């Protein structure tokens, strides 16, 4: 039995070392590209399919994406509440490996990364941790959609009738959850950082000491009353000063939104001199 355990551990270490060497080799090759070529890399790291609440299949998304992008990430929703229940729009936990296999088998002229957008609940950390460590993923977006177990972005009705003081309190609690999500170590990217503004209710609340490493520039806010990219440019500039890095995503749920305002996101990053990254096996690689 001991010998079997030793053999298993030795094999696991060898596999891990091979993966590390391959990643290091990729990073070197990528960094050797001229800066202009790297900056031209067009990516979309936030896309949903029929596996969660998207309108289209993985195949349909890829066929459309390869006309526009060099690299995409399929990031369907995974929502596991503290009581273990899942939202109807979430990919069932028991089907995630089938979802990943479908992404793997698609042949495309665009690099397709395997990802998830995972809702953060403090009480669900252990469940998520145990689940993610069993999965072969390229990146995991951590998002906060619920405050006090209420969805803040599904309907404008949530915000109707709320005083500014109540709105400020929601923003405060939201950013506390974002901070906890970031410090949990479960996620690679923080999604739509200032999401509460989606339906136009604004607040001056923003934690100046927010500790995050990678944040997405998410164009979907332009489709809603906020009429603004997530996060706002002023917030992005603060993040740049703290050496935070970025990905770009459209939060697409249909083919029509696959390349929605991508140019605006790229221009924003250029204006703020933001550093963009790509991901390989959950490791961030600078562009």
Secondary structure, 3 states (H helix, E strand, C coil): CHHHHHHHHHHHHHHHHHHHHHHHHHHHHHHHCCHHHHHCCCEEEEECCCCCCCCCCHHHHHHHHCCCCCEEEEEEEECECCCCCECCCCCCHHHHHHHHHHHHHCCCCCEEEEEEEEECCHHHHHHHHHHHCCCCCCEEEEECCEECCEECCCCHHHCCCCCHHHHHHHHHHHHHHHHHHHHCCCCCEECCCCHHHHHCCCCCCCCCCCCCCEEEEEHHHHHCCCCCCECCHHHHHHHHHCCCEEEEECCECCHHHCCCCHHHHHHHHHHCCCCEEEEECCEEEEC
